[in-house]
Amino acid sequence: MPDGNHYKILIADDREDNLGLLREWLSAQDYYVRCARDGREALDMARKDPPDLVLVDKVMPEVDGLSVARELKKGDPTVPVIVLTGREDSRRAAIFDDTGADDLIMKPFQYEEVETRVRTMLKKREVFRALEQANVELRHANERMARLIQYDEKTGLYNYRHFMERLAEEFKRARRYGNRLTLAIFDIDHFKGVNDRYGHPAGDHVLKEFGEIMVRSSRETDIIARYGGEEFVALLPQTTAVHGQRLAERIRRVTETHRFHAADAPEPIIRITVSAGVATFPLNDRIQRPEDLVKAADDALYRAKDAGRNRTHLDQRSLPAAG
């Protein structure tokens, strides 16, 4: 069907001579044509099998053509509706505003005019559909881009960039309202050995599963991210150093006993441990910027590793003064 291209056209007219003429003309162009003899039947047919274009006579009994056009446009604003009306109609201009109709054809109509108007309206619909599809694809692409900007591909956690943005926001909020802000940095012990022994796919699986442990162990308000490599962070708003260390210790203990499953590895069960460093703003007077909080937590992590790994260390300056 080179011309009609399987387009479905619905014609609504209470006059058999008009219906027969329009059906004959449009069927000859290989359109799939259905006919309704009143407005109610037209609406029922459109609901059951939505058309690609509608030709509707303005004057029909019970439900007139303007009401049909109005209802069709409510259901699908993109379907082209052409209203058939008499040349003596003084309200032609108002029809567009009242119904949302796309075009008018004056009676008595000619074959060439009907064919041209129908073809033009269908082309416009195709352009509109193409634009809609392009907008959907663009929106999906933007969503994927936003996800890439915010999330780590391997773990699904926030990435370093997004974490630093959130750290700056939470630090500013904590300073403004005098709240505690705790940061815990985790490092998987001897992670290079995991990659060397089990392979990088198994190592990636361990990273993802450890991230899941962190999320399950944390509150919804906590900000969990992959900091880079085998390092992860938990930013804990309105949390004291002691409570931050408790969270870090809980994650450490769960990790120590967890059986990491890597089905493609030579040995499907992998055991790992983690070390963690914890620091809190504002009790440590050396922490004046977000970067200072990261350094304090990182220094605490270094002490945990230096002490033998598989342990947590709390920055002592983050504790209240004894008194």
C-alpha positions in Angstrom: 0.0 0.0 0.0 2.4 2.7 -1.2 0.1 5.7 -0.7 -2.1 4.9 2.3 0.6 3.1 4.1 -2.0 1.4 6.3 -3.3 4.7 7.8 -6.6 4.3 9.5 -9.2 7.0 8.7 -12.5 7.3 10.5 -15.3 9.2 8.7 -18.4 10.3 10.6 -21.3 11.7 8.6 -25.1 11.0 8.8 -25.5 11.3 5.1 -24.9 8.1 3.1 -24.0 10.0 -0.1 -21.1 11.8 1.7 -19.9 8.7 3.4 -20.0 6.7 0.2 -18.1 9.3 -1.8 -15.4 9.9 0.9 -15.0 6.1 1.4 -14.6 5.6 -2.3 -12.0 8.3 -2.7 -9.9 7.4 0.3 -10.0 3.7 -0.2 -8.7 4.2 -3.7 -5.6 5.8 -2.0 -5.2 2.6 0.0 -6.3 4.1 3.3 -8.1 1.8 5.7 -11.5 3.5 6.0 -14.2 3.0 8.6 -17.5 4.8 8.6 -19.8 6.0 11.4 -23.3 7.3 10.8 -23.5 9.5 13.9 -21.3 11.1 16.5 -21.9 8.5 19.2 -20.9 5.6 16.9 -17.8 7.6 15.8 -16.6 8.0 19.4 -17.3 4.4 20.2 -15.3 3.2 17.2 -12.4 5.6 18.0 -12.2 4.3 21.5 -12.1 0.7 20.4 -9.6 1.2 17.6 -7.9 4.7 17.6 -7.7 6.2 14.1 -4.8 8.0 12.5 -7.1 10.7 11.2 -10.8 11.7 11.5 -13.2 13.4 9.1 -16.3 14.4 10.9 -19.4 16.3 9.6 -20.2 19.3 11.8 -24.0 18.8 11.8 -25.1 15.3 13.0 -28.0 14.2 15.2 -27.6 13.6 18.9 -23.8 14.1 19.2 -22.7 16.7 16.6 -19.3 16.8 14.9 -18.0 19.6 17.1 -18.6 17.5 20.2 -16.9 14.5 18.5 -13.9 16.6 17.7 -13.7 18.0 21.2 -13.9 14.5 22.8 -11.4 13.0 20.4 -8.9 15.8 21.2 -9.3 15.2 24.9 -8.4 11.6 24.4 -5.5 12.2 22.0 -4.5 15.8 21.1 -2.3 14.5 18.4 -4.9 12.8 16.2 -5.8 15.1 13.2 -9.5 16.0 13.1 -10.9 17.6 9.9 -14.4 19.1 10.2 -16.7 19.1 7.2 -18.9 22.2 7.2 -21.0 24.3 4.8 -19.6 27.4 3.1 -22.4 29.4 4.6 -21.1 28.6 8.1 -20.3 32.0 9.8 -18.5 30.4 12.7 -15.7 28.8 10.8 -12.9 30.5 12.6 -14.4 29.7 16.0 -14.4 26.0 15.3 -10.7 25.7 15.8 -10.8 27.4 19.2 -13.9 25.6 20.4 -12.9 22.0 19.4 -9.1 21.9 18.7 -9.9 20.7 15.2 -6.9 20.8 12.8 -8.6 21.7 9.5 -11.9 22.5 7.8 -13.2 21.3 4.5 -16.1 23.2 3.0 -19.0 21.5 1.2 -19.4 20.6 -1.5 -15.9 19.2 -1.4 -13.7 18.1 -4.3 -11.6 15.0 -4.5 -8.3 16.8 -4.9 -9.0 19.0 -1.9 -9.9 16.1 0.3 -6.8 14.1 -0.8 -4.5 17.1 -0.3 -5.8 18.0 3.2 -5.8 14.4 4.4 -2.2 13.8 3.1 -1.0 17.0 4.7 -2.6 16.3 8.1 -1.1 12.8 8.1 2.4 14.1 7.3 2.1 16.6 10.1 1.1 13.8 12.4 4.1 11.8 11.4 6.4 14.8 12.0 4.8 15.3 15.4 5.2 11.6 16.3 8.9 11.8 15.2 9.4 14.8 17.4 7.7 13.1 20.3 10.0 10.1 19.9 13.0 12.2 19.6 12.0 14.0 22.8 11.5 10.7 24.6 15.0 9.5 23.4 16.5 12.8 24.4 14.9 12.6 27.9 16.2 9.0 28.3 19.7 10.1 27.1 19.6 12.9 29.6 18.5 10.5 32.4 21.4 8.2 31.5 23.8 11.1 31.4 22.6 12.3 34.8 23.0 8.8 36.2 26.5 8.6 34.8 27.3 12.0 36.4 26.0 11.0 39.8 26.5 7.2 40.1 29.3 4.8 40.0 28.9 2.3 37.1 30.3 -0.8 39.0 28.4 -0.4 42.3 25.4 1.7 41.6 26.4 4.0 44.5 27.0 7.7 44.3 30.4 8.4 42.6 33.3 10.6 43.8 32.0 13.7 42.0 28.5 13.6 43.4 29.9 12.7 46.9 32.1 15.8 46.9 29.1 18.0 45.9 27.0 16.5 48.7 29.9 16.9 51.2 30.1 20.6 50.4 26.3 21.0 50.8 26.2 19.0 54.1 29.3 20.8 55.5 27.7 24.2 54.8 24.5 23.0 56.5 26.3 21.7 59.5 28.3 24.9 59.9 25.2 27.0 59.6 23.0 25.1 62.1 25.8 23.9 64.4 25.1 20.2 63.7 27.5 17.3 63.8 28.7 15.9 60.5 30.6 12.6 60.5 32.5 11.0 57.7 33.7 7.4 57.6 36.1 6.2 54.9 36.4 2.5 54.2 39.1 0.6 52.4 39.0 -3.0 51.4 42.0 -4.7 52.9 44.4 -6.3 50.3 42.0 -5.8 47.5 44.7 -6.1 44.9 45.1 -9.7 46.1 41.4 -10.3 45.4 41.9 -9.2 41.8 45.1 -11.2 41.4 43.7 -14.4 42.9 40.1 -14.4 41.7 40.2 -12.1 38.6 38.9 -8.6 38.0 35.2 -9.7 37.4 35.2 -11.3 40.8 36.8 -8.1 42.2 34.1 -6.0 40.7 31.5 -8.3 42.2 33.1 -7.8 45.6 33.0 -4.0 45.2 29.3 -4.1 44.3 28.4 -6.5 47.2 30.3 -4.5 49.7 28.5 -1.4 48.6 25.2 -3.2 49.2 26.4 -4.1 52.7 27.0 -0.4 53.4 23.6 0.6 52.1 21.8 -2.0 54.2 23.8 -1.0 57.3 23.0 2.7 56.9 20.1 5.1 57.3 18.2 6.5 54.4 19.6 10.0 55.2 23.2 8.7 55.0 25.1 9.4 51.8 27.0 6.3 50.7 29.4 6.5 47.8 32.3 4.8 46.1 35.2 7.2 46.7 37.6 5.5 44.2 39.2 2.1 43.7 38.5 0.0 46.7 37.6 3.0 48.9 34.1 3.9 50.0 32.6 6.6 52.1 29.7 7.1 54.4 28.7 10.7 55.0 26.5 10.9 58.1 24.5 14.1 58.7 23.6 15.0 62.3 25.7 12.1 63.7 28.3 12.2 66.5 31.7 10.7 66.2 30.8 7.8 68.6 27.7 6.9 66.6 29.7 7.2 63.3 32.2 4.8 64.7 29.5 2.4 65.7 28.2 2.4 62.1 31.7 1.8 60.8 32.3 -1.0 63.2 29.0 -2.6 62.3 29.9 -2.5 58.6 33.3 -4.0 59.4 31.9 -6.9 61.4 29.3 -7.7 58.8 31.9 -7.7 56.1 34.3 -9.9 58.1 31.7 -12.6 58.3 30.0 -12.2 55.0 30.5 -14.8 52.3 31.0 -13.0 49.0 29.7 -15.1 46.1 31.6 -14.8 42.8 30.2 -17.6 40.6 32.8 -17.1 37.8 35.8 -17.1 40.1 38.0 -20.2 40.6 36.8 -20.2 44.2 33.1 -19.0 44.4 33.3 -17.9 48.0 35.5 -14.9 48.8 36.3 -13.5 52.2 37.5 -10.0 52.8 38.0 -7.5 55.6 37.8 -3.7 55.6 39.4 -0.9 57.6 37.7 2.4 58.4 38.6 5.9 59.6 36.1 8.2 61.2 36.1 11.9 61.8 33.5 14.5 62.8 32.9 18.2 62.3 32.9 20.6 64.2 34.7 19.3 67.4 38.0 18.9 65.7 39.1 22.6 65.4 41.4 21.6 62.5 38.4 20.9 60.3 37.4 24.2 58.7 36.6 23.0 55.2 35.1 19.9 53.6 38.5 18.9 52.5 39.7 19.0 56.1 37.1 16.5 57.1 38.2 14.1 54.4 41.8 14.4 55.5 40.9 13.8 59.1 39.0 10.7 58.2 41.7 9.5 55.8 44.3 10.0 58.5 42.2 7.9 60.9 41.9 5.2 58.1 45.7 5.2 57.8 46.0 4.6 61.5 43.6 1.7 61.3 45.6 0.1 58.5 48.9 0.8 60.3 47.5 -1.0 63.4 47.0 -4.2 61.5 43.9 -3.6 59.3 40.4 -5.1 59.8 39.6 -2.4 62.4 38.1 1.1 62.7 39.9 4.1 64.1 38.2 7.3 65.4 39.9 10.7 65.0 40.5 11.6 68.7 40.1 15.3 68.0 36.5 14.6 66.9 35.5 13.6 70.5 34.2 16.0 73.1 36.9 17.2 75.5 36.9 15.2 78.8 35.7 17.2 81.6 
